[in-house]
Amino acid sequence: MHSSENFHTDVLVVGSGPMGATTALALATYGVRVQVVNRYNWTANTPRAHITNQRAAEVLRDLGVEADARRDATPWEWMGDTLFTTSLAGPEIARLRTWGTGDERIGDYLQGSPCPMLDLPQNKMEPILVQQAAARGAVFSWNTQYLGHVQDAHGVTVSLRDLNDGREYAVRARYLVGADGARSKVMDDAGLAVEGQLARAATAYVLFKADLTRYAAHRPSILYWIVTSNAAFGEIGMGLLRAIEPWKQWIAGWGFDPSQGEPDFSPEEILHKVRILTGVPDLEIEIDSTSVWYVNQAHAPVYSQGRVFCGGDAVHRHPPSSGLGSNTCMQDAFNLAWKLAFVVKGYAGASLLDSYTLERAPVGAQVVARANQSRLDYAPLNQCFRDKSAPDPVAAGLAQLADPGPAGVQRRAALADALKLKNYEFNAQGVELNQRCVSAAVLPDAEGGEEVWRRDPQLYLQATTRPGAKLPHAWLVARDGHRTSTLDVVGRGQFSLVTGLAGQAWVQAAEALARPFLRTVVIGAPGAQDVYCAWQAVREIDEAGALLVRPDGVVAWRQHQGAATALQAQQTLAQALDQILGQATAPGA
Ligand SMILES: Cc1cc2nc3c(=O)[nH]c(=O)nc-3n(C[C@H](O)[C@H](O)[C@H](O)COP(=O)(O)OP(=O)(O)OC[C@H]3O[C@@H](n4cnc5c(N)ncnc54)[C@H](O)[C@@H]3O)c2cc1C
């Protein structure tokens, strides 16, 4: 086979979960031929991951589907307070203002991104991604099982089975993306290893319908933790009620020990558990489905092998705590897709693809550690809620928590500290938005030095134009007078040269270079007026300086000052682009 051969598709993606569907949507948007296979006949059939953080929402915004996501999501304000209560109907113990909705954090969140957080279960998210991807040209092959692949210098031959009739056939693609989840066969076949511990704990989930409006609508939350001796369990030590369709469809969750086999999912046992968790002894429910999921703590140090690239749960496996699941998958996809597109189109050399592992593997490792730590961080809360020496630890612990004496005072002070620790799970804007890309696709800042974190980097976003960070959000004003974000004037599959009215030399340089993938954004000019002077406040460079922003919104290069001449600007800019993109070869190589 050689590079001029007729490929069936440019990129074949295995899996249509958050990783695969986002990859397909982005590639189709960028005009790259992409085919997705999924062994099932449609998208996720249970709610699964749901927290959609601001960075993932920014990905959706760039790909033009944020409005669809907002339409189908539980709105940000209803994500609300996370409750710790004896049951949904029973006495409440503690609340934490979460997901940035609290008075003390909401400003940080509003300042950090044009996108609100959303609660959008995967079975609603995936159809949005898939439908839009298909509308933009992605090909989806359902009931199609990936069997294996062989790669050579020019492409990948992927073996598939049509599960409708058992027929096996091969598809030839330039690149293969393994988005096949936590049991990834693509990873195995590519010889890529995942390190860590799998199934170290387990959780039982029951999706059910019951109208619990009267217990929830006045204190909206998507997570109600239930502290009770009767149905508590495992590492987190509490049962969970998660609002899926406020307030009529829910998930009841409880930990179980996987070494003791599967949990009891008989209708009687489920009703018993749900009645304990809700605290409504005569509640009737309609059971929709049951599932179990395992607590994994594992990640891959390397995400790619030759022409095969893996992402999502295939490369990082962790529990839902911190709500980083589908968010991280979607961001893997967003990082990878433009790079594949640029190489396929001949804008970049294949070496650009090496930056995918370098930029995303550290994030995967961090997310796995954070999510697992967030589970362990329930221990101090449980200590406040329990007295292990008593026959009924929860009853005794809660009695002490209400005690007017010194023991009660101490316990309540400990509760305040324990709640504060949970900000690292529930108000961790820094974990969500502070990633820094370090690779050859980002040119180090000549003047920046080491980054100094001004506040706790897990809790607080540090907006910066340092290369490797995402472009800071600042509100500008569009031609029609509507507010538009700095994020709205970059991205959409292109590199952006961002400068100010004083940066004319850079504008001329970009025009002279006339690269098909490079647009010029002059902040201050009509369409991007800095009427609030908000960009001035965050840009960290002179008005005449310049940034190169990648299609994924990451700053790739910055120049603090203006260029002396347009010619000098042109040389500097051309050199920067060549360094970032590597040595381009013929389209599709
Ligand atoms: C029951 C359940 C509940 C969960 N609950 C939560 C939660 O509450 N919160 C949270 O954050 N996360 C949760 N998760 C995890 C979350 O769903 C994942 O982080 C996320 O789905 C990973 O996305 P992905 O695209 O990498 O993989 P997946 O969503 O797992 O998608 C994998 C895709 O690959 C396809 N596939 C796999 N093998 C093959 C093959 N051989 N041939 C063809 N297709 C194949 C699958 O059909 C699927 O389309 C849950 C997961 C499960 C299974």
The ligand as a Tripos MOL2 file, in Angstrom:
@<TRIPOS>MOLECULE
LIG
   53    58     1     0     0
SMALL
NO_CHARGES

@<TRIPOS>ATOM
      1 C1        -22.7730    1.8950   33.9600 C.3       1 LIG1
      2 C2        -21.8280    3.0570   33.9580 C.ar      1 LIG1
      3 C3        -22.0740    4.1150   34.7890 C.ar      1 LIG1
      4 C4        -21.2120    5.1940   34.8240 C.ar      1 LIG1
      5 N1        -21.4970    6.2120   35.6370 N.ar      1 LIG1
      6 C5        -20.6990    7.3060   35.6220 C.ar      1 LIG1
      7 C6        -20.9930    8.4230   36.3970 C.ar      1 LIG1
      8 O1        -21.9700    8.4500   37.1410 O.2       1 LIG1
      9 N2        -20.1900    9.5040   36.3210 N.ar      1 LIG1
     10 C7        -19.0590    9.5080   35.5230 C.ar      1 LIG1
     11 O2        -18.3330   10.5060   35.4840 O.2       1 LIG1
     12 N3        -18.7460    8.4460   34.7930 N.ar      1 LIG1
     13 C8        -19.5420    7.3680   34.8100 C.ar      1 LIG1
     14 N4        -19.2270    6.3230   34.0430 N.ar      1 LIG1
     15 C9        -18.0050    6.4120   33.2510 C.3       1 LIG1
     16 C10       -18.2390    7.1880   31.9820 C.3       1 LIG1
     17 O3        -19.3470    6.6270   31.3710 O.3       1 LIG1
     18 C11       -16.9750    7.1270   31.1610 C.3       1 LIG1
     19 O4        -15.9560    7.9360   31.7500 O.3       1 LIG1
     20 C12       -17.1660    7.5570   29.7260 C.3       1 LIG1
     21 O5        -18.2820    6.9630   29.1410 O.3       1 LIG1
     22 C13       -15.9770    7.1430   28.9070 C.3       1 LIG1
     23 O6        -16.1640    7.5500   27.5920 O.3       1 LIG1
     24 P1        -15.4180    6.8390   26.3980 P.3       1 LIG1
     25 O7        -15.9440    7.4830   25.1650 O.co2     1 LIG1
     26 O8        -13.9800    6.8200   26.6420 O.co2     1 LIG1
     27 O9        -15.8860    5.3250   26.4870 O.3       1 LIG1
     28 P2        -17.3350    4.6740   26.5680 P.3       1 LIG1
     29 O10       -18.3840    5.6630   26.8610 O.co2     1 LIG1
     30 O11       -17.2060    3.5010   27.4580 O.co2     1 LIG1
     31 O12       -17.5930    4.2050   25.0940 O.3       1 LIG1
     32 C14       -16.9360    3.0950   24.5320 C.3       1 LIG1
     33 C15       -17.5300    2.8690   23.1690 C.3       1 LIG1
     34 O13       -16.7960    1.8640   22.5010 O.3       1 LIG1
     35 C16       -17.6860    0.9040   21.9930 C.3       1 LIG1
     36 N5        -16.9360   -0.3510   21.8910 N.ar      1 LIG1
     37 C17       -16.1950   -0.9480   22.8540 C.ar      1 LIG1
     38 N6        -15.6050   -2.0550   22.3680 N.ar      1 LIG1
     39 C18       -15.9700   -2.1350   21.0610 C.ar      1 LIG1
     40 C19       -15.6760   -3.0570   20.0040 C.ar      1 LIG1
     41 N7        -14.8730   -4.1070   20.1790 N.pl3     1 LIG1
     42 N8        -16.2360   -2.8440   18.7990 N.ar      1 LIG1
     43 C20       -17.0500   -1.7780   18.5910 C.ar      1 LIG1
     44 N9        -17.3600   -0.8890   19.5390 N.ar      1 LIG1
     45 C21       -16.8180   -1.0720   20.7590 C.ar      1 LIG1
     46 C22       -18.8320    0.9090   22.9720 C.3       1 LIG1
     47 O14       -19.9770    0.3280   22.4410 O.3       1 LIG1
     48 C23       -18.9720    2.3950   23.2110 C.3       1 LIG1
     49 O15       -19.6620    3.0400   22.1600 O.3       1 LIG1
     50 C24       -20.0690    5.2150   34.0030 C.ar      1 LIG1
     51 C25       -19.8290    4.1420   33.1530 C.ar      1 LIG1
     52 C26       -20.6950    3.0800   33.1080 C.ar      1 LIG1
     53 C27       -20.4290    1.9400   32.1620 C.3       1 LIG1
@<TRIPOS>BOND
     1     1     2 1
     2     2     3 ar
     3     2    52 ar
     4     3     4 ar
     5     4     5 ar
     6     4    50 ar
     7     5     6 ar
     8     6     7 ar
     9     6    13 1
    10     7     8 2
    11     7     9 ar
    12     9    10 ar
    13    10    11 2
    14    10    12 ar
    15    12    13 ar
    16    13    14 ar
    17    14    15 1
    18    14    50 ar
    19    15    16 1
    20    16    17 1
    21    16    18 1
    22    18    19 1
    23    18    20 1
    24    20    21 1
    25    20    22 1
    26    22    23 1
    27    23    24 1
    28    24    25 2
    29    24    26 1
    30    24    27 1
    31    27    28 1
    32    28    29 2
    33    28    30 1
    34    28    31 1
    35    31    32 1
    36    32    33 1
    37    33    34 1
    38    33    48 1
    39    34    35 1
    40    35    36 1
    41    35    46 1
    42    36    37 ar
    43    36    45 ar
    44    37    38 ar
    45    38    39 ar
    46    39    40 ar
    47    39    45 ar
    48    40    41 1
    49    40    42 ar
    50    42    43 ar
    51    43    44 ar
    52    44    45 ar
    53    46    47 1
    54    46    48 1
    55    48    49 1
    56    50    51 ar
    57    51    52 ar
    58    52    53 1
@<TRIPOS>SUBSTRUCTURE
     1 LIG1         1 GROUP 0 **** ****
